[in-house]
Amino acid sequence: MQRQDPVLKGIIDVLSGKTQSTQESQLKTDYKLKNGRLMRRLGSDLKFVVPNPVRWRVVRSHHDDVGHPGCEKTLARLRDYFWFPMMRRYVKSYLASCVECCFNKIPTGKREGKMYFEEIEPIPFRCLHIDHLGPFPRSRKGNYHIIAISDPFSKYTILRAVRTTNAKSVIALLIDVSAYCGLPKRIISDRGSAFTAKEFEQYCDRNDILHIKVPVRTPRANGQVERANQTILSHLRCSTENRHEWDTLLPMVQWSLNSQKHSTTGFTPNRIVFDFELRDVIANRMIQALNNENDTDTETTLTSIEIRQKAAERIMNEKTRWKLRFDAKHKSPTTYEEGDLVVVENVPTATGESHKLEPKYKGPYIISKVLRHDRYVIEDLADIRGRRRYSSVYTSDKLKPWCYLNPEIDCYEESDENDEPEIGSISMSGEAELSSPDTESTTLP
């Protein structure tokens, strides 16, 4: 089998004395014939030199047939008995083309990702983050969910209990909010059915509102309202005595969120929005007890413009700090181009059965459009009869390149500095002129 490889056949002929070569002494130092087989000398060990036509079979038996180990473990198994030039590069290429590894192995180390943020406009309610929270136990009024709206500048939060998560209830709340806050420029939401409904898109188009849907399973892109949801749940868990009356506590929860000084802005949402602190029952009782309303005046000499400018500066400083922290814990995102094939993280549907053996990725899909901030529109490769063509937006940390078959590696070319030292000193790389008494000189690749 080794004689089917022209390069190995030439070396065997030199070692057996059938031909002559200017590199004969070097070849005899590096190689040895044992029982008619060409062996590579590596220190005191002899390794079988694998001919080019069967290298993929050898690598397959040391990877596919033993549980698909990684590159280093596959190389360690191969090096016990075998050798061939450019072994590391060949194994890496083989593993990159392994379909089973592509679907079932999760990249280790830091996750991909980079934090992005926009310059904030110091005007309340120009941008709204919106989300559904629930389901909760059915209340006496028949409510199951909460619609939460959060203003990323003032941190003002609006809550409403609803029975369903359809688009009609969301639009009704937005109409009420716009009656006293005005229409926003942008609405940021997840990809829930209420926000992808045609009715909701028509509402945004009629009112010239830019609707931004965050990528799939990327809650940090809607983090303003997601963080508010955590506080809302904490309030309800601590305050609810009757689990069927949780919706009666929402006014208290909303008041609590908007009357507390926010750690980022340094002001309460009420102060930023209304330019004064709203009174509650505790403040009213204090006024009556002291009988001097001026003593409870907590307003400062700052104007509304100064308050909002200070709040905007503190928000940008906090975002910069969080960006440095986030980027330090993540690696640079992989860049894809239109037409690239990828697989996406597979999140099995909860069915009550075990999903331990489910593939970690699904696909392949094709990237149909490249968006900013490391986001990509992916689609099915082709229309599937009876099913609407799948299309959605994913961030790069939810994607992985599809396995690819590299062109056959030229194992006799000069190795680069990234290969292991033993490959860098291959004596049969380059041109070796072998002469035979019966034939003219032959140049091997």
Backbone hydrogen bonds, N-H to C=O, Kabsch-Sander energy under -0.5 kcal/mol:
donor,donor_aa,acceptor,acceptor_aa,energy
4,Q,1,M,-1.3
5,D,2,Q,-1.3
9,K,5,D,-2.7
10,G,6,P,-1.8
11,I,7,V,-1.8
12,I,8,L,-2.7
13,D,9,K,-2.4
14,V,10,G,-1.8
15,L,11,I,-2.6
16,S,12,I,-2.1
17,G,14,V,-1.0
18,K,13,D,-2.1
19,T,13,D,-1.3
20,Q,435,S,-3.1
22,T,433,E,-0.8
24,E,21,S,-1.4
27,L,23,Q,-2.8
28,K,24,E,-2.3
29,T,25,S,-1.2
30,D,26,Q,-2.0
31,Y,27,L,-2.7
32,K,39,M,-2.2
34,K,32,K,-0.6
34,K,37,R,-2.8
37,R,34,K,-1.7
39,M,32,K,-2.9
40,R,47,K,-3.5
41,R,30,D,-3.2
42,L,40,R,-0.6
42,L,45,D,-2.6
45,D,42,L,-1.9
47,K,40,R,-2.4
48,F,81,Y,-2.4
49,V,38,L,-2.0
50,V,48,F,-0.7
50,V,83,W,-2.1
54,V,51,P,-1.2
55,R,52,N,-1.2
58,V,54,V,-1.9
59,V,55,R,-2.6
60,R,56,W,-2.3
61,S,57,R,-2.2
62,H,58,V,-1.1
63,H,60,R,-1.2
64,D,60,R,-1.1
65,D,60,R,-1.5
66,V,63,H,-0.9
67,G,64,D,-0.8
68,H,63,H,-2.6
74,T,70,G,-2.2
75,L,71,C,-2.6
76,A,72,E,-2.4
77,R,73,K,-1.9
78,L,74,T,-2.2
79,R,75,L,-2.7
80,D,76,A,-0.6
80,D,77,R,-0.9
81,Y,78,L,-1.3
82,F,78,L,-3.0
83,W,48,F,-2.2
87,M,84,F,-0.7
90,Y,86,M,-2.2
91,V,87,M,-2.6
92,K,88,R,-2.5
93,S,89,R,-2.1
94,Y,90,Y,-2.2
95,L,91,V,-2.8
96,A,92,K,-2.0
97,S,93,S,-0.8
97,S,94,Y,-0.9
98,C,95,L,-1.2
99,V,97,S,-0.6
102,C,98,C,-1.7
103,F,99,V,-1.9
104,N,100,E,-1.8
105,K,101,C,-2.0
113,G,331,K,-1.6
123,I,121,E,-2.6
126,R,123,I,-1.1
128,L,186,R,-2.0
129,H,150,S,-2.7
130,I,188,I,-2.4
131,D,148,A,-1.9
133,L,146,I,-2.7
136,F,144,Y,-3.3
139,S,143,N,-2.1
140,R,244,H,-2.1
142,G,139,S,-1.7
144,Y,162,V,-2.1
145,H,162,V,-2.4
146,I,133,L,-2.4
147,I,160,R,-3.1
148,A,131,D,-2.7
148,A,146,I,-0.6
149,I,158,I,-2.5
150,S,129,H,-2.7
151,D,156,Y,-2.4
155,K,151,D,-2.1
158,I,149,I,-2.7
160,R,147,I,-1.4
162,V,145,H,-2.5
170,V,166,N,-1.1
171,I,167,A,-2.6
172,A,168,K,-2.1
173,L,169,S,-1.7
174,L,170,V,-2.3
175,I,171,I,-2.3
176,D,172,A,-1.8
177,V,173,L,-2.6
178,S,174,L,-2.6
179,A,175,I,-0.9
180,Y,176,D,-0.6
180,Y,177,V,-1.2
181,C,177,V,-2.0
182,G,178,S,-1.2
185,K,126,R,-2.7
186,R,126,R,-1.6
187,I,210,L,-2.4
188,I,128,L,-2.9
189,S,212,I,-2.2
195,F,192,G,-0.9
196,T,192,G,-1.4
197,A,193,S,-0.6
201,E,197,A,-1.9
202,Q,198,K,-2.2
203,Y,199,E,-1.7
204,C,200,F,-2.1
205,D,201,E,-2.3
206,R,202,Q,-2.6
207,N,203,Y,-1.5
208,D,205,D,-1.1
209,I,204,C,-2.9
210,L,185,K,-2.8
211,H,209,I,-0.7
212,I,187,I,-2.9
212,I,210,L,-0.6
213,K,211,H,-0.6
214,V,189,S,-2.6
214,V,212,I,-0.5
216,V,393,V,-2.7
218,T,215,P,-1.1
221,A,218,T,-1.7
222,N,219,P,-1.5
223,G,220,R,-1.5
225,V,222,N,-0.6
226,E,222,N,-1.7
227,R,223,G,-2.5
228,A,224,Q,-1.1
229,N,225,V,-2.1
230,Q,226,E,-1.3
231,T,227,R,-1.4
232,I,228,A,-2.5
233,L,229,N,-2.5
234,S,230,Q,-2.0
235,H,231,T,-2.4
236,L,232,I,-2.5
237,R,233,L,-2.6
238,C,234,S,-1.9
239,S,235,H,-1.8
240,T,236,L,-2.3
243,R,241,E,-0.6
245,E,242,N,-2.4
248,T,245,E,-1.1
249,L,246,W,-1.4
250,L,247,D,-0.9
253,V,249,L,-2.3
254,Q,250,L,-3.0
255,W,251,P,-2.3
256,S,252,M,-2.4
257,L,253,V,-2.4
258,N,254,Q,-2.0
259,S,255,W,-1.4
260,Q,256,S,-0.6
262,H,267,F,-2.2
266,G,262,H,-2.4
270,N,258,N,-2.1
272,I,268,T,-1.8
273,V,269,P,-2.3
274,F,270,N,-3.1
275,D,271,R,-1.6
276,F,270,N,-0.6
284,N,280,D,-2.0
285,R,281,V,-2.0
286,M,282,I,-2.0
287,I,283,A,-2.2
288,Q,284,N,-2.1
289,A,285,R,-2.3
290,L,286,M,-2.4
291,N,287,I,-2.1
292,N,287,I,-0.8
295,D,292,N,-1.1
296,T,293,E,-1.1
297,D,294,N,-1.3
298,T,296,T,-0.7
307,I,303,T,-2.4
308,R,304,S,-2.3
309,Q,305,I,-2.2
310,K,306,E,-2.5
311,A,307,I,-2.4
312,A,308,R,-2.5
313,E,309,Q,-2.3
314,R,310,K,-2.3
315,I,311,A,-2.2
316,M,312,A,-2.2
317,N,313,E,-2.3
318,E,314,R,-2.2
319,K,315,I,-2.5
320,T,316,M,-2.3
321,R,317,N,-2.0
322,W,318,E,-2.4
323,K,319,K,-2.3
324,L,320,T,-2.1
325,R,321,R,-1.9
326,F,322,W,-2.8
327,D,323,K,-2.9
328,A,324,L,-1.5
329,K,325,R,-0.9
329,K,326,F,-0.8
330,H,327,D,-0.9
331,K,111,R,-2.1
339,G,367,I,-3.0
340,D,337,E,-2.1
342,V,365,Y,-2.5
343,V,400,K,-2.6
344,V,362,K,-2.5
345,E,398,K,-1.9
346,N,360,K,-2.8
347,V,345,E,-0.6
358,E,355,H,-1.4
360,K,103,F,-0.9
361,Y,103,F,-1.9
362,K,344,V,-2.5
365,Y,342,V,-3.1
366,I,379,E,-2.5
367,I,340,D,-2.3
368,S,366,I,-0.7
368,S,377,V,-2.4
369,K,377,V,-1.3
371,L,369,K,-0.6
371,L,375,R,-2.6
375,R,371,L,-0.6
376,Y,394,Y,-2.7
377,V,369,K,-2.6
378,I,376,Y,-0.6
378,I,392,S,-2.6
379,E,366,I,-2.2
380,D,390,Y,-1.4
385,R,383,D,-0.5
387,R,384,I,-2.2
392,S,378,I,-1.7
394,Y,376,Y,-2.5
396,S,374,D,-1.6
398,K,395,T,-1.8
399,L,396,S,-1.4
400,K,343,V,-1.8
402,W,341,L,-2.2
404,Y,96,A,-1.2
406,N,404,Y,-0.7
411,C,409,I,-1.3
413,E,410,D,-1.6
419,D,416,D,-1.5
423,I,420,E,-1.2
424,G,420,E,-1.3
425,S,421,P,-0.6
425,S,422,E,-0.5
426,I,423,I,-1.3
429,S,426,I,-1.0
430,G,412,Y,-1.3
432,A,444,L,-0.7
434,L,432,A,-0.6
434,L,442,T,-1.9
435,S,20,Q,-3.0
436,S,439,T,-0.6
442,T,434,L,-2.3
444,L,432,A,-1.3
444,L,442,T,-0.6
